[in-house]
């Protein structure tokens, strides 16, 4: 599957808030600076896609630690068990229903959504 430039850089944002979201895609890509990253696509009930980015190398240690903690929080929310020193299988995230907190921030191409928190969906936590 490929995404068009319009899909990746849409100025359409969802309002700030907490949403149930389904992980529809998770793949490795490279940032504009050429650094490896993981791009995750999350579909909220309105049908809009919220993208989140996790740069995984080539950035300052503090930023890398934050990105890795955020990616671990996503995996925990998706109920994906991480095994030390094994490669993360991103396909295990796809289809998971989770809860996300979304804000709006200024990006290079205008306003964009930012995921500030991941957690298991409430109905998933009880099962």
C-alpha positions in Angstrom: 0.0 0.0 0.0 1.2 3.5 -0.8 0.1 6.8 0.4 -0.2 9.9 -1.7 1.5 13.1 -0.7 -1.9 14.6 -0.1 -2.8 11.8 2.4 0.4 12.2 4.3 0.4 16.0 4.5 -3.3 16.8 4.7 -4.2 20.0 6.7 -7.4 18.4 7.8 -7.2 17.7 11.5 -9.6 16.2 14.1 -10.5 18.3 17.1 -8.4 17.9 20.2 -9.7 15.1 22.5 -9.7 11.5 23.4 -10.6 9.0 20.7 -11.1 5.3 20.2 -8.8 4.5 17.3 -7.9 1.5 15.1 -4.3 1.0 13.9 -4.7 0.7 10.2 -1.0 0.7 9.2 2.4 0.6 10.7 5.5 0.7 8.6 9.2 1.7 8.5 10.1 4.8 6.5 12.7 7.5 6.5 12.2 11.1 7.7 12.9 14.1 5.5 16.3 14.2 7.2 16.9 10.6 6.1 16.5 9.1 9.6 14.7 5.8 10.0 11.3 6.1 11.6 8.0 4.2 12.1 4.8 5.7 10.7 1.6 4.6 12.3 -1.9 5.4 10.9 -4.8 5.5 13.3 -8.4 5.7 12.2 -10.8 7.5 14.5 -14.6 7.0 14.5 -15.2 10.0 12.1 -13.1 8.1 9.5 -10.2 10.5 9.6 -6.7 9.1 9.8 -4.3 10.4 12.4 -0.6 9.7 11.7 2.1 9.4 14.3 5.8 9.3 13.7 8.5 7.7 15.8 12.1 8.5 14.6 14.2 5.5 15.6 17.8 6.7 15.0 19.9 9.6 14.0 18.5 12.1 16.6 19.7 13.3 20.0 19.6 10.7 22.7 16.9 12.5 24.7 14.6 12.7 21.7 15.3 9.1 20.8 14.5 8.0 24.4 11.1 9.8 24.2 10.3 8.3 20.8 11.2 4.8 22.1 9.0 5.3 25.2 6.1 6.5 23.0 6.5 3.5 20.7 6.5 1.1 23.8 3.3 2.9 25.0 1.7 2.2 21.7 2.7 -1.5 21.8 1.4 -1.8 25.4 -1.9 -0.2 24.3 -2.1 -2.7 21.4 -1.4 -5.5 23.9 1.8 -6.4 21.9 4.4 -8.1 24.0 7.9 -6.8 23.4 10.7 -9.3 23.8 14.1 -7.9 24.7 16.7 -7.9 21.8 14.1 -9.1 19.2 13.0 -7.1 16.2 9.5 -5.5 16.7 7.0 -7.0 14.2 5.0 -3.9 13.3 2.3 -6.0 11.7 1.2 -7.1 15.2 -0.1 -3.6 15.8 -2.4 -3.5 12.8 -6.1 -3.9 13.7 -5.7 -3.1 17.4 -8.3 -0.9 18.9 -6.9 1.6 21.4 -7.6 4.9 23.0 -5.5 8.0 22.0 -5.3 11.6 23.2 -4.9 14.0 20.3 -3.9 17.6 20.3 -3.3 20.1 17.4 0.1 21.6 16.9 1.8 23.7 14.2 3.7 21.7 11.6 5.8 22.8 8.7 2.8 22.4 6.4 0.2 23.9 8.8 -1.8 22.5 11.6 -1.5 18.8 12.3 -2.7 16.3 14.9 -0.2 15.0 17.5 -0.9 11.9 19.6 0.1 12.7 23.2 -1.0 9.5 24.9 -1.8 5.8 24.0 -3.7 3.4 26.2 -5.8 0.2 25.8 -9.4 0.8 24.8 -11.6 0.7 27.9 -13.6 -2.2 26.6 -10.4 -4.1 25.7 -8.9 -3.6 29.2 -11.7 -5.6 30.8 -11.5 -8.6 28.5 
